[in-house]
């Protein structure tokens, strides 16, 4: 299931940027974080795809959503200028950002290449 994050839950489950200057992933398994807004058309098209992926990769990756309107500080911290934007957080190594509503096949490729997870 896709989980909505607030700044507090993001600091706890993904990255505590208030405590660490350098990237330090806080999660137990790789994560995909979707920065979205309720009024965004492409975000709405992406939502069911992320729900599908959360079922297909259940127990392998965590999928989170961050409402850029409600969590402006998080959006600013990651320099989000266009939505949807997705942050791919591997268990080890640096995260990568992707912009736009990527098709499911592209998301699966990034999950395999960046997060090192297959369904």
N, CA, C and O atoms as CSV, one atom per row, in Angstrom:
chain,resi,resn,atom,element,x,y,z
A,1,UNK,N,N,0.825,-1.189,0.000
A,1,UNK,CA,C,0.000,0.000,0.000
A,1,UNK,C,C,0.874,1.260,0.000
A,1,UNK,O,O,1.899,1.317,0.678
A,2,UNK,N,N,0.458,2.250,-0.757
A,2,UNK,CA,C,1.178,3.519,-0.811
A,2,UNK,C,C,0.845,4.310,0.454
A,2,UNK,O,O,-0.321,4.446,0.822
A,3,UNK,N,N,1.875,4.825,1.108
A,3,UNK,CA,C,1.694,5.549,2.366
A,3,UNK,C,C,2.009,7.027,2.184
A,3,UNK,O,O,3.031,7.381,1.597
A,4,UNK,N,N,1.131,7.891,2.688
A,4,UNK,CA,C,1.392,9.335,2.664
A,4,UNK,C,C,2.308,9.702,3.813
A,4,UNK,O,O,2.115,9.251,4.942
A,5,UNK,N,N,3.308,10.524,3.524
A,5,UNK,CA,C,4.262,10.943,4.549
A,5,UNK,C,C,4.117,12.423,4.866
A,5,UNK,O,O,3.803,13.239,3.999
A,6,UNK,N,N,4.352,12.743,6.122
A,6,UNK,CA,C,4.502,14.130,6.558
A,6,UNK,C,C,6.002,14.355,6.724
A,6,UNK,O,O,6.793,13.427,6.550
A,7,UNK,N,N,6.390,15.569,7.057
A,7,UNK,CA,C,7.807,15.827,7.293
A,7,UNK,C,C,8.323,14.924,8.416
A,7,UNK,O,O,9.408,14.355,8.304
A,8,UNK,N,N,7.556,14.794,9.485
A,8,UNK,CA,C,7.993,13.981,10.629
A,8,UNK,C,C,8.208,12.520,10.236
A,8,UNK,O,O,9.218,11.926,10.611
A,9,UNK,N,N,7.274,11.936,9.486
A,9,UNK,CA,C,7.429,10.523,9.098
A,9,UNK,C,C,8.512,10.368,8.034
A,9,UNK,O,O,9.166,9.327,7.971
A,10,UNK,N,N,8.712,11.389,7.196
A,10,UNK,CA,C,9.792,11.343,6.208
A,10,UNK,C,C,11.148,11.299,6.916
A,10,UNK,O,O,12.019,10.508,6.554
A,11,UNK,N,N,11.320,12.160,7.933
A,11,UNK,CA,C,12.587,12.198,8.673
A,11,UNK,C,C,12.878,10.846,9.319
A,11,UNK,O,O,14.033,10.434,9.427
A,12,UNK,N,N,11.825,10.166,9.744
A,12,UNK,CA,C,11.969,8.889,10.439
A,12,UNK,C,C,12.161,7.709,9.479
A,12,UNK,O,O,12.936,6.798,9.769
A,13,UNK,N,N,11.459,7.718,8.337
A,13,UNK,CA,C,11.442,6.546,7.452
A,13,UNK,C,C,12.339,6.653,6.229
A,13,UNK,O,O,12.692,5.633,5.639
A,14,UNK,N,N,12.720,7.881,5.829
A,14,UNK,CA,C,13.500,8.031,4.597
A,14,UNK,C,C,14.850,8.693,4.866
A,14,UNK,O,O,15.892,8.055,4.709
A,15,UNK,N,N,14.843,9.960,5.267
A,15,UNK,CA,C,16.100,10.685,5.439
A,15,UNK,C,C,15.905,11.829,6.417
A,15,UNK,O,O,15.062,12.701,6.205
A,16,UNK,N,N,16.690,11.823,7.495
A,16,UNK,CA,C,16.614,12.888,8.483
A,16,UNK,C,C,17.610,13.980,8.096
A,16,UNK,O,O,18.747,13.990,8.566
A,17,UNK,N,N,17.170,14.903,7.231
A,17,UNK,CA,C,18.069,15.949,6.738
A,17,UNK,C,C,18.338,17.018,7.793
A,17,UNK,O,O,19.213,17.864,7.604
A,18,UNK,N,N,17.599,16.990,8.900
A,18,UNK,CA,C,17.885,17.941,9.980
A,18,UNK,C,C,19.067,17.464,10.816
A,18,UNK,O,O,19.787,18.273,11.402
A,19,UNK,N,N,19.262,16.147,10.868
A,19,UNK,CA,C,20.331,15.554,11.678
A,19,UNK,C,C,21.583,15.273,10.844
A,19,UNK,O,O,22.702,15.420,11.335
A,20,UNK,N,N,21.398,14.871,9.588
A,20,UNK,CA,C,22.519,14.469,8.727
A,20,UNK,C,C,22.660,15.402,7.534
A,20,UNK,O,O,21.682,15.692,6.844
A,21,UNK,N,N,23.884,15.873,7.292
A,21,UNK,CA,C,24.134,16.681,6.094
A,21,UNK,C,C,24.226,15.769,4.881
A,21,UNK,O,O,23.675,16.073,3.823
A,22,UNK,N,N,24.920,14.655,5.038
A,22,UNK,CA,C,25.077,13.711,3.932
A,22,UNK,C,C,23.944,12.705,3.960
A,22,UNK,O,O,23.383,12.405,5.014
A,23,UNK,N,N,23.617,12.187,2.779
A,23,UNK,CA,C,22.534,11.227,2.640
A,23,UNK,C,C,22.749,10.012,3.543
A,23,UNK,O,O,23.813,9.394,3.512
A,24,UNK,N,N,21.755,9.677,4.333
A,24,UNK,CA,C,21.762,8.467,5.145
A,24,UNK,C,C,20.339,7.932,5.142
A,24,UNK,O,O,19.456,8.481,5.801
A,25,UNK,N,N,20.126,6.859,4.396
A,25,UNK,CA,C,18.786,6.290,4.261
A,25,UNK,C,C,18.352,5.656,5.572
A,25,UNK,O,O,19.082,4.856,6.157
A,26,UNK,N,N,17.147,6.021,6.036
A,26,UNK,CA,C,16.637,5.540,7.321
A,26,UNK,C,C,15.740,4.308,7.182
A,26,UNK,O,O,15.395,3.677,8.181
A,27,UNK,N,N,15.363,3.965,5.953
A,27,UNK,CA,C,14.393,2.888,5.746
A,27,UNK,C,C,14.955,1.492,5.934
A,27,UNK,O,O,16.168,1.287,5.973
A,28,UNK,N,N,14.047,0.542,6.050
A,28,UNK,CA,C,14.435,-0.865,6.198
A,28,UNK,C,C,14.576,-1.549,4.848
A,28,UNK,O,O,15.293,-2.541,4.719
A,29,UNK,N,N,13.883,-1.011,3.832
A,29,UNK,CA,C,14.008,-1.550,2.471
A,29,UNK,C,C,13.958,-0.381,1.487
A,29,UNK,O,O,13.520,0.711,1.846
A,30,UNK,N,N,14.406,-0.605,0.241
A,30,UNK,CA,C,14.430,0.488,-0.744
A,30,UNK,C,C,13.062,1.167,-0.839
A,30,UNK,O,O,12.025,0.556,-0.578
A,31,UNK,N,N,13.089,2.458,-1.224
A,31,UNK,CA,C,11.839,3.222,-1.268
A,31,UNK,C,C,11.744,4.083,-2.515
A,31,UNK,O,O,12.747,4.520,-3.078
A,32,UNK,N,N,10.509,4.310,-2.925
A,32,UNK,CA,C,10.175,5.243,-3.996
A,32,UNK,C,C,9.290,6.302,-3.334
A,32,UNK,O,O,8.272,5.978,-2.723
A,33,UNK,N,N,9.689,7.568,-3.461
A,33,UNK,CA,C,8.917,8.656,-2.864
A,33,UNK,C,C,8.377,9.532,-3.986
A,33,UNK,O,O,9.139,10.098,-4.770
A,34,UNK,N,N,7.040,9.635,-4.054
A,34,UNK,CA,C,6.360,10.420,-5.079
A,34,UNK,C,C,5.970,11.777,-4.505
A,34,UNK,O,O,5.186,11.852,-3.559
A,35,UNK,N,N,6.520,12.853,-5.079
A,35,UNK,CA,C,6.124,14.211,-4.703
A,35,UNK,C,C,4.992,14.613,-5.651
A,35,UNK,O,O,5.187,14.642,-6.866
A,36,UNK,N,N,3.819,14.923,-5.110
A,36,UNK,CA,C,2.639,15.170,-5.940
A,36,UNK,C,C,1.810,16.326,-5.375
A,36,UNK,O,O,2.120,16.871,-4.316
A,37,UNK,N,N,0.737,16.691,-6.114
A,37,UNK,CA,C,-0.278,17.629,-5.618
A,37,UNK,C,C,-1.632,17.132,-6.107
A,37,UNK,O,O,-1.736,16.531,-7.176
A,38,UNK,N,N,-2.661,17.388,-5.319
A,38,UNK,CA,C,-4.007,16.917,-5.664
A,38,UNK,C,C,-4.523,17.489,-6.982
A,38,UNK,O,O,-5.289,16.827,-7.682
A,39,UNK,N,N,-4.114,18.712,-7.332
A,39,UNK,CA,C,-4.610,19.360,-8.543
A,39,UNK,C,C,-3.851,18.963,-9.813
A,39,UNK,O,O,-4.215,19.382,-10.912
A,40,UNK,N,N,-2.806,18.161,-9.661
A,40,UNK,CA,C,-1.913,17.826,-10.779
A,40,UNK,C,C,-2.446,16.637,-11.590
A,40,UNK,O,O,-2.557,15.527,-11.071
A,41,UNK,N,N,-2.774,16.878,-12.867
A,41,UNK,CA,C,-3.296,15.825,-13.746
A,41,UNK,C,C,-2.372,14.625,-13.887
A,41,UNK,O,O,-2.796,13.496,-13.640
A,42,UNK,N,N,-1.101,14.842,-14.283
A,42,UNK,CA,C,-0.183,13.702,-14.413
A,42,UNK,C,C,-0.015,12.930,-13.102
A,42,UNK,O,O,0.182,11.715,-13.118
A,43,UNK,N,N,-0.093,13.637,-11.961
A,43,UNK,CA,C,0.008,12.968,-10.647
A,43,UNK,C,C,-1.155,11.995,-10.464
A,43,UNK,O,O,-0.983,10.888,-9.953
A,44,UNK,N,N,-2.345,12.430,-10.891
A,44,UNK,CA,C,-3.534,11.587,-10.767
A,44,UNK,C,C,-3.414,10.345,-11.654
A,44,UNK,O,O,-3.876,9.266,-11.285
A,45,UNK,N,N,-2.789,10.506,-12.828
A,45,UNK,CA,C,-2.588,9.359,-13.718
A,45,UNK,C,C,-1.568,8.385,-13.138
A,45,UNK,O,O,-1.660,7.178,-13.359
A,46,UNK,N,N,-0.611,8.904,-12.407
A,46,UNK,CA,C,0.457,8.087,-11.831
A,46,UNK,C,C,-0.014,7.298,-10.605
A,46,UNK,O,O,0.493,6.208,-10.341
A,47,UNK,N,N,-0.973,7.837,-9.859
A,47,UNK,CA,C,-1.417,7.233,-8.598
A,47,UNK,C,C,-1.810,5.754,-8.716
A,47,UNK,O,O,-1.333,4.944,-7.920
A,48,UNK,N,N,-2.671,5.367,-9.688
A,48,UNK,CA,C,-3.025,3.936,-9.772
A,48,UNK,C,C,-1.847,3.044,-10.156
A,48,UNK,O,O,-1.801,1.879,-9.760
A,49,UNK,N,N,-0.901,3.575,-10.917
A,49,UNK,CA,C,0.301,2.820,-11.291
A,49,UNK,C,C,1.126,2.534,-10.035
A,49,UNK,O,O,1.629,1.425,-9.855
A,50,UNK,N,N,1.261,3.539,-9.170
A,50,UNK,CA,C,2.016,3.351,-7.930
A,50,UNK,C,C,1.308,2.360,-7.007
A,50,UNK,O,O,1.964,1.577,-6.319
A,51,UNK,N,N,-0.027,2.389,-6.987
A,51,UNK,CA,C,-0.789,1.414,-6.189
A,51,UNK,C,C,-0.511,-0.004,-6.696
A,51,UNK,O,O,-0.295,-0.925,-5.908
A,52,UNK,N,N,-0.520,-0.164,-8.030
A,52,UNK,CA,C,-0.221,-1.472,-8.652
A,52,UNK,C,C,1.170,-1.940,-8.260
A,52,UNK,O,O,1.357,-3.084,-7.846
A,53,UNK,N,N,2.149,-1.046,-8.392
A,53,UNK,CA,C,3.529,-1.390,-8.063
A,53,UNK,C,C,3.672,-1.753,-6.584
A,53,UNK,O,O,4.444,-2.644,-6.231
A,54,UNK,N,N,2.926,-1.061,-5.726
A,54,UNK,CA,C,3.030,-1.355,-4.287
A,54,UNK,C,C,2.557,-2.775,-3.989
A,54,UNK,O,O,3.056,-3.419,-3.065
A,55,UNK,N,N,1.591,-3.264,-4.774
A,55,UNK,CA,C,1.120,-4.648,-4.600
A,55,UNK,C,C,2.146,-5.635,-5.176
A,55,UNK,O,O,2.459,-6.652,-4.558
A,56,UNK,N,N,2.663,-5.313,-6.374
A,56,UNK,CA,C,3.601,-6.209,-7.049
A,56,UNK,C,C,4.932,-6.336,-6.296
A,56,UNK,O,O,5.564,-7.392,-6.318
A,57,UNK,N,N,5.346,-5.261,-5.635
A,57,UNK,CA,C,6.635,-5.253,-4.927
A,57,UNK,C,C,6.443,-5.298,-3.415
A,57,UNK,O,O,7.345,-4.926,-2.665
A,58,UNK,N,N,5.282,-5.748,-2.966
A,58,UNK,CA,C,4.984,-5.767,-1.530
A,58,UNK,C,C,6.053,-6.535,-0.754
A,58,UNK,O,O,6.425,-7.650,-1.123
A,59,UNK,N,N,6.545,-5.915,0.334
A,59,UNK,CA,C,7.574,-6.548,1.143
A,59,UNK,C,C,8.979,-6.378,0.596
A,59,UNK,O,O,9.952,-6.747,1.253
A,60,UNK,N,N,9.094,-5.805,-0.642
A,60,UNK,CA,C,10.408,-5.614,-1.261
A,60,UNK,C,C,10.828,-4.150,-1.292
A,60,UNK,O,O,11.995,-3.822,-1.073
A,61,UNK,N,N,9.851,-3.263,-1.570
A,61,UNK,CA,C,10.122,-1.824,-1.537
A,61,UNK,C,C,8.957,-1.124,-0.830
A,61,UNK,O,O,7.854,-1.662,-0.742
A,62,UNK,N,N,9.223,0.074,-0.335
A,62,UNK,CA,C,8.180,0.916,0.237
A,62,UNK,C,C,7.894,2.037,-0.748
A,62,UNK,O,O,8.816,2.618,-1.320
A,63,UNK,N,N,6.609,2.342,-0.947
A,63,UNK,CA,C,6.228,3.447,-1.827
A,63,UNK,C,C,5.510,4.487,-0.977
A,63,UNK,O,O,4.521,4.199,-0.302
A,64,UNK,N,N,6.040,5.703,-1.032
A,64,UNK,CA,C,5.507,6.811,-0.243
A,64,UNK,C,C,5.071,7.948,-1.156
A,64,UNK,O,O,5.589,8.104,-2.261
A,65,UNK,N,N,4.106,8.746,-0.680
A,65,UNK,CA,C,3.661,9.947,-1.390
A,65,UNK,C,C,3.812,11.144,-0.457
A,65,UNK,O,O,3.549,11.056,0.743
A,66,UNK,N,N,4.242,12.263,-1.035
A,66,UNK,CA,C,4.347,13.500,-0.277
A,66,UNK,C,C,3.571,14.586,-1.011
A,66,UNK,O,O,3.867,14.904,-2.164
A,67,UNK,N,N,2.584,15.148,-0.340
A,67,UNK,CA,C,1.771,16.235,-0.891
A,67,UNK,C,C,2.603,17.515,-0.818
A,67,UNK,O,O,2.873,18.031,0.267
A,68,UNK,N,N,3.005,18.021,-1.988
A,68,UNK,CA,C,3.892,19.187,-2.030
A,68,UNK,C,C,3.221,20.450,-1.496
A,68,UNK,O,O,3.901,21.377,-1.057
A,69,UNK,N,N,1.888,20.491,-1.533
A,69,UNK,CA,C,1.166,21.654,-0.998
A,69,UNK,C,C,1.239,21.660,0.528
A,69,UNK,O,O,1.464,22.704,1.141
A,70,UNK,N,N,1.046,20.493,1.134
A,70,UNK,CA,C,1.024,20.373,2.593
A,70,UNK,C,C,2.434,20.357,3.180
A,70,UNK,O,O,2.648,20.827,4.298
A,71,UNK,N,N,3.383,19.826,2.440
A,71,UNK,CA,C,4.755,19.645,2.955
A,71,UNK,C,C,5.748,20.472,2.137
A,71,UNK,O,O,6.647,19.931,1.494
A,72,UNK,N,N,5.567,21.790,2.175
A,72,UNK,CA,C,6.404,22.676,1.355
A,72,UNK,C,C,7.872,22.658,1.767
A,72,UNK,O,O,8.756,22.849,0.932
A,73,UNK,N,N,8.132,22.432,3.045
A,73,UNK,CA,C,9.523,22.383,3.507
A,73,UNK,C,C,10.257,21.187,2.891
A,73,UNK,O,O,11.418,21.304,2.497
A,74,UNK,N,N,9.579,20.042,2.811
A,74,UNK,CA,C,10.187,18.860,2.176
A,74,UNK,C,C,10.431,19.120,0.703
A,74,UNK,O,O,11.493,18.787,0.177
A,75,UNK,N,N,9.459,19.711,0.037
A,75,UNK,CA,C,9.614,20.027,-1.392
A,75,UNK,C,C,10.816,20.936,-1.606
A,75,UNK,O,O,11.602,20.731,-2.531
A,76,UNK,N,N,10.953,21.937,-0.750
A,76,UNK,CA,C,12.076,22.872,-0.867
A,76,UNK,C,C,13.402,22.170,-0.594
A,76,UNK,O,O,14.396,22.431,-1.271
A,77,UNK,N,N,13.418,21.278,0.398
A,77,UNK,CA,C,14.648,20.569,0.761
A,77,UNK,C,C,15.181,19.746,-0.413
A,77,UNK,O,O,16.390,19.559,-0.549
A,78,UNK,N,N,14.264,19.253,-1.263
A,78,UNK,CA,C,14.687,18.435,-2.409
A,78,UNK,C,C,14.620,19.197,-3.729
A,78,UNK,O,O,14.775,18.606,-4.797
A,79,UNK,N,N,14.391,20.494,-3.660
A,79,UNK,CA,C,14.382,21.316,-4.868
A,79,UNK,C,C,13.317,20.908,-5.866
A,79,UNK,O,O,13.553,20.950,-7.074
A,80,UNK,N,N,12.143,20.512,-5.381
A,80,UNK,CA,C,11.076,20.077,-6.281
A,80,UNK,C,C,10.499,21.299,-6.997
A,80,UNK,O,O,9.946,22.197,-6.361
A,81,UNK,N,N,10.633,21.326,-8.321
A,81,UNK,CA,C,10.113,22.435,-9.115
A,81,UNK,C,C,8.990,21.995,-10.031
A,81,UNK,O,O,8.162,22.807,-10.444
A,82,UNK,N,N,8.959,20.709,-10.351
A,82,UNK,CA,C,7.879,20.197,-11.196
A,82,UNK,C,C,7.368,18.903,-10.574
A,82,UNK,O,O,8.116,18.162,-9.936
A,83,UNK,N,N,6.083,18.653,-10.773
A,83,UNK,CA,C,5.501,17.429,-10.231
A,83,UNK,C,C,4.768,16.707,-11.348
A,83,UNK,O,O,4.286,17.358,-12.274
A,84,UNK,N,N,4.669,15.408,-11.295
A,84,UNK,CA,C,5.237,14.580,-10.241
A,84,UNK,C,C,6.765,14.479,-10.358
A,84,UNK,O,O,7.331,14.494,-11.452
A,85,UNK,N,N,7.400,14.377,-9.200
A,85,UNK,CA,C,8.829,14.076,-9.116
A,85,UNK,C,C,8.959,12.879,-8.195
A,85,UNK,O,O,8.281,12.792,-7.171
A,86,UNK,N,N,9.835,11.958,-8.565
A,86,UNK,CA,C,10.012,10.760,-7.755
A,86,UNK,C,C,11.452,10.629,-7.298
A,86,UNK,O,O,12.394,10.815,-8.068
A,87,UNK,N,N,11.593,10.303,-6.021
A,87,UNK,CA,C,12.891,10.082,-5.420
A,87,UNK,C,C,13.034,8.575,-5.213
A,87,UNK,O,O,12.240,7.960,-4.500
A,88,UNK,N,N,14.049,7.987,-5.839
A,88,UNK,CA,C,14.317,6.557,-5.702
A,88,UNK,C,C,15.440,6.382,-4.696
A,88,UNK,O,O,16.555,6.860,-4.909
A,89,UNK,N,N,15.148,5.699,-3.605
A,89,UNK,CA,C,16.109,5.550,-2.507
A,89,UNK,C,C,16.530,4.093,-2.363
A,89,UNK,O,O,15.790,3.293,-1.791
A,90,UNK,N,N,17.718,3.733,-2.876
A,90,UNK,CA,C,18.187,2.358,-2.671
A,90,UNK,C,C,18.584,2.155,-1.204
A,90,UNK,O,O,18.858,3.121,-0.492
A,91,UNK,N,N,18.613,0.904,-0.763
A,91,UNK,CA,C,19.017,0.605,0.615
A,91,UNK,C,C,20.456,1.059,0.850
A,91,UNK,O,O,20.792,1.529,1.937
A,92,UNK,N,N,21.309,0.917,-0.175
A,92,UNK,CA,C,22.710,1.347,-0.106
A,92,UNK,C,C,22.977,2.297,-1.267
A,92,UNK,O,O,22.479,2.075,-2.371
A,93,UNK,N,N,23.743,3.334,-1.039
A,93,UNK,CA,C,24.122,4.236,-2.127
A,93,UNK,C,C,23.246,5.476,-2.179
A,93,UNK,O,O,22.379,5.689,-1.332
A,94,UNK,N,N,23.500,6.289,-3.199
A,94,UNK,CA,C,22.850,7.587,-3.345
A,94,UNK,C,C,21.473,7.464,-3.988
A,94,UNK,O,O,21.255,6.600,-4.837
A,95,UNK,N,N,20.541,8.330,-3.580
A,95,UNK,CA,C,19.215,8.342,-4.201
A,95,UNK,C,C,19.272,9.005,-5.572
A,95,UNK,O,O,20.214,9.737,-5.877
A,96,UNK,N,N,18.267,8.749,-6.389
A,96,UNK,CA,C,18.167,9.396,-7.694
A,96,UNK,C,C,16.777,9.966,-7.860
A,96,UNK,O,O,15.797,9.408,-7.365
A,97,UNK,N,N,16.702,11.087,-8.564
A,97,UNK,CA,C,15.434,11.773,-8.782
A,97,UNK,C,C,15.009,11.608,-10.233
A,97,UNK,O,O,15.840,11.634,-11.141
A,98,UNK,N,N,13.692,11.435,-10.445
A,98,UNK,CA,C,13.135,11.390,-11.796
A,98,UNK,C,C,11.929,12.316,-11.825
A,98,UNK,O,O,11.153,12.367,-10.871
A,99,UNK,N,N,11.776,13.051,-12.930
A,99,UNK,CA,C,10.656,13.983,-13.066
A,99,UNK,C,C,9.661,13.480,-14.092
A,99,UNK,O,O,10.030,12.830,-15.070
A,100,UNK,N,N,8.395,13.790,-13.858
A,100,UNK,CA,C,7.348,13.435,-14.808
A,100,UNK,C,C,6.672,12.125,-14.460
A,100,UNK,O,O,7.175,11.323,-13.673
A,101,UNK,N,N,5.499,11.934,-15.080
A,101,UNK,CA,C,4.725,10.707,-14.858
A,101,UNK,C,C,5.294,9.619,-15.755
A,101,UNK,O,O,4.908,9.506,-16.919
A,102,UNK,N,N,6.198,8.828,-15.228
A,102,UNK,CA,C,6.834,7.775,-16.016
A,102,UNK,C,C,5.860,6.614,-16.229
A,102,UNK,O,O,5.086,6.279,-15.333
A,103,UNK,N,N,5.900,6.000,-17.418
A,103,UNK,CA,C,5.074,4.810,-17.641
A,103,UNK,C,C,5.523,3.672,-16.716
A,103,UNK,O,O,6.654,3.664,-16.232
A,104,UNK,N,N,4.632,2.726,-16.483
A,104,UNK,CA,C,4.911,1.622,-15.558
A,104,UNK,C,C,6.201,0.883,-15.934
A,104,UNK,O,O,7.002,0.558,-15.057
A,105,UNK,N,N,6.406,0.618,-17.217
A,105,UNK,CA,C,7.608,-0.112,-17.653
A,105,UNK,C,C,8.882,0.649,-17.272
A,105,UNK,O,O,9.869,0.037,-16.863
A,106,UNK,N,N,8.864,1.980,-17.405
A,106,UNK,CA,C,10.028,2.793,-17.028
A,106,UNK,C,C,10.257,2.748,-15.522
A,106,UNK,O,O,11.394,2.664,-15.059
A,107,UNK,N,N,9.160,2.805,-14.762
A,107,UNK,CA,C,9.282,2.723,-13.301
A,107,UNK,C,C,9.881,1.380,-12.890
A,107,UNK,O,O,10.737,1.322,-12.007
A,108,UNK,N,N,9.432,0.307,-13.530
A,108,UNK,CA,C,9.962,-1.030,-13.218
A,108,UNK,C,C,11.444,-1.114,-13.543
A,108,UNK,O,O,12.209,-1.745,-12.813
A,109,UNK,N,N,11.852,-0.478,-14.639
A,109,UNK,CA,C,13.270,-0.472,-15.024
A,109,UNK,C,C,14.096,0.280,-13.976
A,109,UNK,O,O,15.163,-0.188,-13.578
A,110,UNK,N,N,13.612,1.437,-13.529
A,110,UNK,CA,C,14.340,2.222,-12.528
A,110,UNK,C,C,14.379,1.460,-11.186
A,110,UNK,O,O,15.395,1.464,-10.491
A,111,UNK,N,N,13.274,0.819,-10.845
A,111,UNK,CA,C,13.249,0.015,-9.598
A,111,UNK,C,C,14.312,-1.077,-9.682
A,111,UNK,O,O,15.016,-1.329,-8.703
A,112,UNK,N,N,14.437,-1.725,-10.833
A,112,UNK,CA,C,15.434,-2.787,-11.007
A,112,UNK,C,C,16.856,-2.217,-10.997
A,112,UNK,O,O,17.740,-2.773,-10.345
A,113,UNK,N,N,17.082,-1.100,-11.722
A,113,UNK,CA,C,18.438,-0.570,-11.876
A,113,UNK,C,C,18.919,0.229,-10.666
A,113,UNK,O,O,20.063,0.072,-10.240
A,114,UNK,N,N,18.062,1.082,-10.109
A,114,UNK,CA,C,18.473,1.948,-9.015
A,114,UNK,C,C,18.245,1.299,-7.648
A,114,UNK,O,O,19.111,1.334,-6.773
A,115,UNK,N,N,17.065,0.708,-7.486
A,115,UNK,CA,C,16.740,0.094,-6.195
A,115,UNK,C,C,17.237,-1.350,-6.103
A,115,UNK,O,O,17.249,-1.935,-5.020
A,116,UNK,N,N,17.649,-1.926,-7.239
A,116,UNK,CA,C,18.173,-3.303,-7.296
A,116,UNK,C,C,17.137,-4.317,-6.804
A,116,UNK,O,O,17.464,-5.256,-6.078
A,117,UNK,N,N,15.859,-4.106,-7.220
A,117,UNK,CA,C,14.773,-4.986,-6.808
A,117,UNK,C,C,13.997,-5.426,-8.039
A,117,UNK,O,O,13.724,-4.621,-8.930
A,118,UNK,N,N,13.640,-6.713,-8.086
A,118,UNK,CA,C,12.781,-7.213,-9.163
A,118,UNK,C,C,11.507,-7.752,-8.540
A,118,UNK,O,O,11.505,-8.216,-7.400
A,119,UNK,N,N,10.418,-7.685,-9.306
A,119,UNK,CA,C,9.123,-8.121,-8.741
A,119,UNK,C,C,9.024,-9.629,-8.661
A,119,UNK,O,O,8.007,-10.158,-8.212
